[in-house]
Each structure stands twice: as C-alpha cells, then as structure tokens.
Amino acid sequence: MSHTYLFQPAVWTGRGTFWCADGQPLSAECRTEVAHRTECWLLCGTLKVLGSPPVEFVNAYWIELPGRDGTAVKWNSESATLGKLKGTFSVIGESILSVYRSESSGYHGADHLRRIDDDTYESTGILLLEDRRLSSWQVLLRRQIESKS
C-alpha cells in the first residue's frame, strides 16, 4: 500500500471536531502543507478551533528522509505552547500513526491517520499532559488538487 499523505507533496484541508479536556465538542478547521526538500520533508499546519473566542494551533515539523522501507520516519517540532516535540510517523497497513513526546514538559500524544482513498484521510488524535487528557480531535482531510492553467 502506498500512502499519499506525507509521502507526496500536497496541501490538505479539513473539518471536524475538537474536544477540550472537559469533553466539550467544538467545530474545527485545518490546513496542512507537506513539502519535500533534498535534506528533509516539511509539514506545516494549522488547526483552528471555532470556540468563543476561536483558538488556532500552528505546527511546523522537520521530518527526516525515510529509510529504505519508509515504514518509520522521525520528526521534530517546536511549538510556543508545547515546546520541543519529537515523534515518529509509522506506516501500518492503511494507517499512519504518529506518536510524540516532549522531553521537558510532560506533553505526549498520538495522531492516527486512516487512509480512505488517495485524496482523503481521517485524522484522530489526542494530546496528554502526564496522565491527563488535554484535548482530542477528529477531522476529515482532503487533498487539494492543483488547477492546471
């Protein structure tokens, strides 16, 4: 199985639900851009939670180039909210699982990306602090097709 998310440069947008620590569901919108460079892959994204007031989370990942089999790829990220994160994207059949942690703050979590088809993935994730759930989300991602001029 070949995956399009992460493994092909693209822009992905989506909508779904974000749950706060108290379990309150809020609508969410996201946008992610994946770029492939010679020395690394880059993933830049935003998740906008449509609460009152709205809150926007911004993520930027530096992803190591995949090894021979491409089933596990390491990444690093730095966030004003969470600090420095380290994680791994692992391909497992029709899914990509990202597991991550902060070495200094106690934040950790996971994001499960389920392939529906080449242009659609469902992302389900959770963020924890020590043993306490801070937030979770589920969004449907769609690859944006470039228009040919």
Order of alpha helices (4+ residues) and beta strands (2+ residues): beta-beta-beta-beta-beta-beta-beta-beta-beta-beta
